[in-house]
């Protein structure tokens, strides 16, 4: 894993951290936040941070204040949105911006991407509902994004299997990682390896970025 530059960001809920992997000549920037049960070292976040800068996309991983403070439980959703907004304001990017994240970070991105002036939203393991419960659904958050959105979902995600996403979500692309759970981890003896699973995450994200963000005259 390559090192990223790290700097702190002041928010009303404490200090957050920006972990940046910058492209030499960035054509777009991704701001991604982590889930409620982990940090910026999640396998999918770092797969993107390792691979995309070489393709011209800077990747900034935002570590929420609750995680920086050493807490084990995430704070309420509105606090995540406020902190993510502070992170975006601190970046002041000059390229098209994609706001995203995994799990709770994906929800926060869906709620804030449009207000942050983003050109798209990347949702990794979007949690449609609590494990084992179909209701209440968080589909309204996806429906309200109003931007090109890519959802990357594990085939066995207990918080939302791919078939639970309706086909009438305009502007949404859905990519399925075979055999993967909510953490996008695949079985040791599954149809694909863990490296192949992360390859799907990277390649599908890259293809979507080129098509919807770089190739979209409205982006930026």
N, C-alpha and C positions, 0 to 999 in steps of 0.2 A: 504494500500500500504506500503510495507516494504521499509526501507531506503536503499539507495545505497551509496557506497563510491564515493566521487567526487574529481576529480583533474583537473587542467587546463592543456591545451596543447597549446604550442606556434605554430602559423601558420603564413605564410606571410600575412594573411588577418585578423589578430587579434587572440585573445585567444579563443580557443574552450574548451569544457568541456567533460570529460569522466565520465559517471555515471555507476559504475560497481557493478554488483551482481555476486559474485564469487561462483562457486561450490567448495565444500570441496576438491574433487579430480577430477578436470576437465578432461574430455575426449575430449572436443572440446570447442572452444570459438566463440561466435557470436559478431561481431561488426556491430551495426545497427545505421543508421542515420535517422533523421526525414524528414518531407516534407517541402515544401515551405510555407505552411500556418499555421504551428504549430510547436510544439517542441517535446521534448523527453517524454512528458506526454501523448502522443497519446495512446488511449486505447489498441491498438494491441501491441505496443512496450512494454508497461508495463505488459500486460498479459504474454508475453514471458519472461520478466525480472523477474516476480514473480514466474513463474512455472518451468522454465527450470533448474535453478541451483540445485534444489532438484533431478533432473534427471541426473546430472553430466555435465551440459553444462553451462559454465560461459556466462553471457550476459553483454555486454558493450554498452551503449547507448551514441552515440556521438552527442553533441550539437554544431551545427555549429557556427562559430564566429559571423555571422550576428545576430543570435538569442541571443547569450550571450551579445552582445552589445545593445540589446533592440530594434533592428530594426524590422519593421513589414513586410518587403519585402526581400525575399532571394536575395543574390547576384548571379552573372552569373554562369551557370553550371561549367565552368572550375575552378572557385574558390572553389566550393563545392568539386570537385575532389582533388584539392591540399590539402585542409584542411583534408579531409578524409584520404588521404595518410599520412599526418603528424600524425593523430590519430593512424593509424595502426603501424607506425614506433615507436611511443611512447610506445605502449603496449608490444612489444617484446614477444609475446606468444610462448609457447613451445608445444602447442597442435595444431591439425588441426584448421584452421581459416575459418569461414564462414563470408563473407562480405554481408551485406544486408541493408535494410531500407524500408521506406514507401514512396510512391509517388516519389517526386524529389530525396529522399534518395535512392529509389530503382534504379532509373536511374543512379545515381552516382555510386552505387555499381556495376551495370552492366558494366559500363565503366571502372572500376578500379580493380575489384576483381582479375582478372588474373594477372595483374601486381603486385598486393600486395601478390602474392603467396597463395591466398585462395584456399581452396579445394571445395568450393561451393558458390552459390549466392542465397540469399533469397530476393524475390521481393514482398513486400506487397503493394497491390493497384498500380500496375505498370501503369503509365499514358501513354497509347498508343497515346493519342492526347488530345488537348484542349477540354473542355466540348462542346458537340454539333458539333464537327468538326471531320470528319474521316481522314482528311489530314491536315498537314503532319503527317505521322505515325512514331513512334519511335521504330518500330520493329527491325530496324538494330542494335539498342543497345542490344536487347536481343539475336539476332542472333550471335553477336560477343563475347558473354560471354566466350564460350569455356569451360565451367565447368558445372557440375550438377547444375541445377537451379530450385528452387521452386517458382512459382507465386501463391499468394493467392489473389483472386479477388472477389469483391462483385458482386452479380448477377445483381445489378442495377447501377453499376459504370458508371457514365456519361463520364468518361475519358478512358473507355475501358471495354466493356462488355465481359464476358468470350467467347462468340461465335466469337468475333473479333480476337481472338488469333488463328492463323493457326495451323493445326495439324502436320506440318512438321518441327517444331522447335526441332531439335534433342537435347536430354539431358534435356528437360524442362518438369517438372511436373506442372499441373494446378489444383488448388483446388478452388472450388466455395463456397462462403458463401451465403446461400440462403437469398434473400431479402435485402442484404446489399448494401449500397452506397459506395462512394469512401472512406469515413472515416470508413468503415466497421460497420456502424451503421445500425441497423435493425428497422423496424417499430414496434411501441409499441404493435400492434395487428397482428404482422406477424406470420409466421409459427414457428419461433424459437425466443427465448429470447436473449437479449444482452449477457447474461452470456453464453448461448449455442453457440452463434456466436464466442465469444472469445475462447470457448472450441474447436471449429473447428480449429481456428488458431493455438492454442497450440498443439493439438493432431496431426494435419497434419504436422506441423513443426517437432515435435518430431519423428514421424514415418519416415519422410524423412531424418532427421539427422542420425537416427540409420541405415537406409538402405543405404544411399548414402555417408555419411561421415565416420561414425564409421565402417560400414561393407564394405567399399571400400578400398581395399589394396593400392590403389594409393593415398588415402587421406593423407595429412600431408607430 
